[in-house]
Amino acid sequence: MSATPRVLVVDDEPDILTLLEVALGRMGLEVERALGVQDALKLLGEKKFNLCLTDMRMADGDGLMVLRHIVERELDTPVAVFTAHGNLDNAVAALKAGAFDYLSKPVSLDQLRALVTEALRLPSARLSTSSAGATLLGKSSAMQEVRELIKRVARSHAPVHISGESGSGKELAARMLVAQSARREQVFVPVNCGAIPENLMESEFFGYRKGAFTGADKDKAGFFQAAHQGTLLLDEVADLPLAMQVKLLRAIQEKKVRRVGATEEEAVDVRIISSTHRDLAKCVQEGKFRQDLYYRLNVIAIHLPALREMREDIPTIAQHVLERLRGTGKAYFSQASLQALATYEFPGNVRELENVIERALALCVDDVIQPADLQLAPVSMEMETGKGAAGGRYPLTDYLDRIEREVIVEALGKTHFNRTAAAKILGVTFRALRYRMERLSITEQDETK
């Protein structure tokens, strides 16, 4: 391929092809024109391209035909499609089929230049995931499928939703995705949606202007501005209140945000990754999550398996964690301890495994980690058979909510329901405690029970 990047533009309207050719030519790119789908397929068979820009609807077919041709033949050419303004269904269909991104007509030249610049920064599809830093470990088929999907999705600009139980590695999966994307050198901003008080959400996400409210003594950027040209991870997105979901949907669709106290919107270029341990589709059915936002976030879905679903990988992951935690030490697992780990349920997944190993390192004698050092909680027969799950450790989300509620109520009891003092005991801010109390429906009556 020539040193100058070569771009294939596909449309059945000569005037649009000319406009694109001039715009891309001014960027120093080599441009090939294809007057329709069949002409494009012919050129793709003859030459290699660094990027393909194609219209969605043409007289002899559609842009999906061009996209599928490139994907099926693994041509290592990112594809962006042009769609009619407001036609998000076509855009989503293209993203799910493997498109890098889309642009709505009439095409903004500024957006076109930004898209082309980012697409040309994409690493080769043949980039090994081992070069991307930390990775999800395991040779099980479930984990191999996850890594392969991450590798494919990384080359797209499509929103990605990562689901999985708490502690299964959702943020690590997001970081792997970013590390293999065109935005790998740009900022990555993870946000825990469940830790932000509702009355602060808009200003935290979109920023505010000086004087917008009491205490706003200077302009402040929000998460979207901080993540401009990079990636924003919305962790525990299911915890967003409905009012904020409406504002988030608009920001994602329009690619613009308005700071609190501002009169004008500002453009933001952000890739959205969301994650949650909850069943987001079930939240939609229960009316707790907007369906339109769900479809905007869940364009491409990645589900991380629970640790108990890939037992053959537990010894490998455990050994990796041990090597990281012991540093220059020489501690090692006995065969019996590895067997104990492989048969344990791990409701807290990899995060729980790390805690177990860290504790075992402190307890082991002569650098040998024995089963007793692991202090694994026994699993009752009722839990193994699924009976009594409502009062046990499953579902994990209910169990964690019960534990959190008990700890907060205990702290409030010790301070005679002085929330400021309770927050200090718990090591959280007053606002964070208030948010948790509202989420768990804790009232002053609970302290007297």
N, C-alpha and C positions, 0 to 999 in steps of 0.2 A: 504494500500500500504506500502511496506517496506520503512524504513528510507533511504536506499540507492536508489537514482533515478534509475528508470528502463527505458531503451530505447529499442524500437522495431526497428530493421533494416530489410528492405525488399528489396530483389534483387533475381534475378533468376540465378546469377553467384556465386557459392560457394566461389571462391577465393576472390571476393569483400566483401562478408559477413565476411570472416575470417579477412581480413584487417581492416574492420570497427570494428569488435568485439575486436581486439587487441588494436586499437587506443582508443576506448571508455573505454575499461577495464583499460587502463593506467590512465584514468581520474577518476578512482574509481567508475565507473558506472556499474550497472547490465545490461547485454545485452541479449536480446532474438532475435533469428534469425528466419526469415520467408523466405522460398525459393519460392517466388512468391506471387501473389495477394491472392489466395484462402487460402494459409497457414496463411497469415497475418490476413485475416478476421476471421479465426478460433481463432487465438490467442487473437485478440481484443475482442472477445466474452467471453473469459475465464479469462483474466487478465486486470489489469489497468496499463497504461504506462504514464510516465512523458513526453515522447517525442517519435515521430515516424519519422524515416528517411527512405524514400522510393525512389527507382529508378523510372524513369518515364515510360520507356518501358520495359515490361517483356513478356514472352511467353504466359502467361495466362491472360493478361490484362495490365493495366497501373496504374501509381501512383495516377491518379485522382480517380480511383475506391476506393482505400484505403482512400484517402482524403475525398471523399464524404461520405463514410461509417462513418468516425469519426465525420464529421460535422453534418450529419443528426441525429446522435444518441447523439449529444452534450456530447461527451466523455471527454471534457476538456483536450485534448491531442494535443499540437502543432505539426504540421507536416511540415517537410522540404523535398523538392524533389531534386533528382539529375537529371540534364538535360545534353544532349550532348552539347559540347562546341559551343557557338555561336547560339544555338537554343533558342532565346529569346521568340518566340511565345509560346512554351511549358511552359516556366517559368512564363510568364504573365498570361497564362490560369490557372496555378496552384495558383498564387497569388490571382486572382479574385475569385477562388473557395474557398479560405480561408486558403491557405498555409501560414505558418509563414515566410518562406524564401526559397531560392533555392541555390544550389551549382552547378557549371558547372564541368563536367568531363574533364580531370582527376582531382579528388578532392584534393585540397591542405589541408594537415593535420592541418596547422595553421588556415585556414579559417574554417575547420570543428570544431576545438576546440572552436573558437570564437563563432560560431553559436550555438553550443550546450550549452555553458556557458550562452549565452544570453537567449536562449529558456527556460532554467531551472530557470531563474529569473522571468519569466512571472508570474504575479499574477493569481489567479484563475479566470476563466471566470465568476464566480458567484460574483466577486467583485462588490460591489455597487458603482455606480457613485457618490454617496453622499460622499464617502470617498476620492474622488479625488480632493477635494478643490472646487474652483470656477466652476460653471456649467452654461450651457445654460438653462435659465428658461422657463417655459411654459408647459401647459398641452394639447395644441393643438396637433392633430394627426401629423402635419408636424414636430413639434419640438420633439415629442416623437420618431418619425422615425429617426431623425437626431441623437439623443442621443443613440438610440439602434445601429445604424450603427457605430458610433464612438466606442462604446463598443466592437463591433465585430472586427473592423479594428485595434484597438489598439493591438490586439494579433498577428498581422501580421507584417512583416518587409517590406511590399509592399509600394511603393510610393503612396501618397495620394494627390489628388488635391481638394482643397476646393474652391468652387465658391459661389458668393453671392454679393449683392449690398454693396456699401461702408457703413460701420457702422453696418453691420448685425452680427458681432461677429466672423469673420473668425479666427483671432488670438486666441480668447478664445477657439474656437473649436479645434484648433491645440494643445493648452495647455492641454485641457481635454484629447485628444488622447494620448499625451505623458504621462500624469499622470497615465494612466491605462495600460501603456506598460512596457516592460522589461527595457526600458531606462528611467524610471521615476526618477531615482536617478542620471542620467547623465545630462550633460549640454544641454541646449536648446538655440539655437542661431537664433533669428529672424532677417531677413535681408530685408530691403525695397529696392527692385531692382530698383525702379524708382527714388531713391534719390542718386544714385551713378553715377558720371560723367563717360561717356563711356571710356575715356582714362585711368581711374583708375580701371576699373572693374576687369581685369585679376589679378592685384596685390592684390586687395581687397579680391577676392574670393580664390585665390591660394597662396597668399603670395609672398615674393621676397627674393633674396639673397643680402647680402651686396655688394654694388657696381654695382647692376643691372642697376641703372640709377642715375641721379643727385639727391642727397638728400637721397639715400638709404645707410645710414651710419651703418646699422646693419641688421641682418636677421630679418624678420618679418613673422609671421604666418598669413594665410588668414582665411576666414570664415570656409573653409572645415577642416583645421587643428584644429581650435578652437572648432569645433563641433565633433571632433573625438570620437567615441563610444557613441555619443549622437544624437541629432536631429537638422537638419537645416531647418528652415522655409524660403522659398523663397516667400516673400510677393510681390504682384504686379509683378509676373513673366512675364506677358505679356509685360512689359516695357523693357525687355532685348533686346538689339540690336542683329541682326542676327549673327554677328561675335562671340558674346559671347555665343550665344545659341549653336554653334558648339562645343566650348570648354567645356561648361557645360554638353552637351550630352556625350562627351568622359569621363569626370570625373565620371559621374553616371554609365556608362556602365563598365568602367574598374576598378572603385573603387580606382583610383589613380589620383594624381594631380602633376603637375610640377610647382614649384615656378618660377617666373620671374627671369631669370638669372641663373637658375639651369640647369644641364645637365641630371639629373636623376629624375625619378618620385618617389613619396613616397605614400605608401598605406594609405588609409583613410577609416574608418568604420563609415559611416554616414547614418542615415535614412533621406530621403528627403520628406518634406511636402511642397507643393506649394499652392499658393492662388492668386486670382485676382478677381476684380469686373467686368472685361471684359469677353466677350464671347470668350473663347480661341479657340473653334472650328471655330468660324467666323474669328478669326485672322489667323488661318491656311489657310482658303479659300482665304483670301485676300493677302496671301504671306507674312504676317508680323510675323508669328511664324512657326518654322520648324515642319513639320508633325511628323518626327521621335522623336523629343524631346517631342512633345505633347503626343505621345503614351507611352513614358517612364514615364512621370509625371502623366498621367491620368489613371494609372492602376486601382485605386479605386477612385471614384468620390463621394464627399459629397457636396450637395447644401444646403445652408442655406436660409430659407424662409425670405422674407422681412417682416418687422413688420406689415405692413398693411394686410398681408396674414394670420395673426394669431391675429386678433383683440381681440379675447376672452382672450388672454394672456396679453394684454397691461396693465390692472389694476394691475395684479400681478407683472409684471416687474417694473412698475412705483413705486409701493409700496416698492419693494426691493431697487430700486435706491434711493428713498427718505430716507429710513432708513440708508443707507450707507452715504449719503451726509449730513444729518442733525446731525449726531453724537449723542450728548447727548441732542439735542433739542427736542421739542415736536410738531413741525409742522406736519400738516396732510392735506390730500386732502378733499375738500368738495365733495359731491356726484356729483355736477354739473361739477366740474373740472375733475373728473374721466371720466364722460360721454364725455366731450370735448376731452380728450386724446384718448378715444376709437374710436372716429369718425374721428380723424385727419389722414392725409395720411402718415406722417413721411417719406419724401423722403430720409432723412438722417438716418433712422432706429434707432437703440438703441442709437447710439452716439448722434443723435439729441435729443432723449428723455432725455438723461442725461443732455444735455445743457439746455433744456427747464426747467427741474426741478431745476437745480442749479440757474437759473435766477429767477424762481418763489420763491425760498427760500429767496432770497434777497429782493423781492418785497412784499411778503405777510404781512398782518397785523393780529395781535393777533394769530399768528401761524396757521391761516387757509388759505390754498391755494385755491383761487378762480379762475374761468376761465380767468378773466382779468389778473391775475398774470402770467399766462402761456404765454401770448402774442403769441398765435399761429397764423401763417400767414394764411390769408383767402385763400381758394382755389376757383378760379373762375370757373364758369360753363363750360368755354371752356376746362379747365384742367380736370374737372371731366368727361367730355365726350370724352376726348382725343384729342380735336381740339386745334390747336395752340401749340402742344407740342414742336415743334422745337424751338419756341421762349420763352418757359416757363422754368419750372424747371425739365423737363423730356426730354430725358433720363438724369439720374442724372450725369453720367460721362461727358456729353456735358455741362451741367449746371455748374458743378464744374470747368471744363476747362475754360469756359467763365469768371467766377468770378476770377480765378487765373490769367488769362490773363489781365483782367482789372486792377487788383491790381498791377501787375508787371509793366504794361505800365504807370500807374499813378506814381509809384515810380521812374521810369526812367525819366518821364517828369519833376519831381521835381528836379532831379539831372542833368538835361540836358544830359541824357543818359550816365552818369558816373556809370558804372555797379558796381564798388567797393562801391561807396556811396549808391547806390540803395540797394545793398545786406545788408548794415548795417541798413538801414531803415526797410527792410523786415525781418531782424533777421535771415538771412540765410548766408551760406558761399558763396563766390564768385563763386566757382565751382558749387554749387547747383543752383545758379541763372543762370549761363551759361547753365547748363543742361536743366533747365525749359524753358529758352528762345528758345533753339534749339527744344525742344519737342513741344512747342506751336507756333513755327515759328514767333517769335517776332524779328523784325528788327528795325533799327533806324528810318525807315519811319513811323512806328507805333506811335512813340512819337509825330510826328508832326500832326497826324490826329485829 
